[in-house]
């Protein structure tokens, strides 16, 4: 289902910035960040970099990349909309025996579309914030 794929992809996105111990300033992401709960010491940046390297290694070892997950989620969205459309045609022609099947499919397609639009809006908002940052 598209919702599960998008939720899985969103769970993998780093949400807290970390600074590497080399003095570089910028976003490095990673699961080693602790954010407002307090730093874990100088090893937090190293752990974040190790997480990124491990993620890159696992991506080449057969795990899906973010782009692949996004494409899979969009394919699931299209499939749910196609299913709902097919059931709507069956309902209109009188061939549908269980109306609740159509209602469930239509609701799933609607929710998946709303989630996709919300994710897109957040991505555009994040892009605009990055573009407005002072250099």
Residue pairs with C-beta under 8 A, 6 or more apart in sequence:
1 76
1 80
1 108
1 112
2 73
2 74
2 75
2 76
2 77
2 79
2 80
2 112
2 115
2 116
3 108
3 111
3 112
3 115
5 69
5 72
5 73
5 76
6 70
6 73
6 115
6 116
6 119
8 69
9 66
9 69
9 70
9 73
10 119
12 66
12 69
13 66
14 29
14 30
14 31
14 33
14 48
16 29
16 33
16 34
16 35
17 27
17 28
17 29
17 33
18 28
18 29
18 30
18 32
18 33
18 44
18 45
18 48
19 25
19 26
19 28
19 45
20 28
20 45
20 46
20 48
20 49
21 42
21 45
21 46
28 45
28 48
28 49
28 52
29 48
29 52
30 47
30 48
30 49
30 51
30 52
31 47
31 48
31 51
32 40
32 43
32 44
32 45
32 46
32 47
32 48
32 50
32 51
33 44
33 48
34 40
34 44
40 47
59 65
64 72
73 116
74 116
76 112
77 109
77 112
77 113
77 116
80 105
80 108
80 109
80 112
81 109
81 112
81 113
83 105
83 109
84 102
84 105
84 106
84 108
84 109
87 96
87 101
87 102
87 105
87 106
88 102
88 106
90 96
90 102
91 99
91 102
96 102
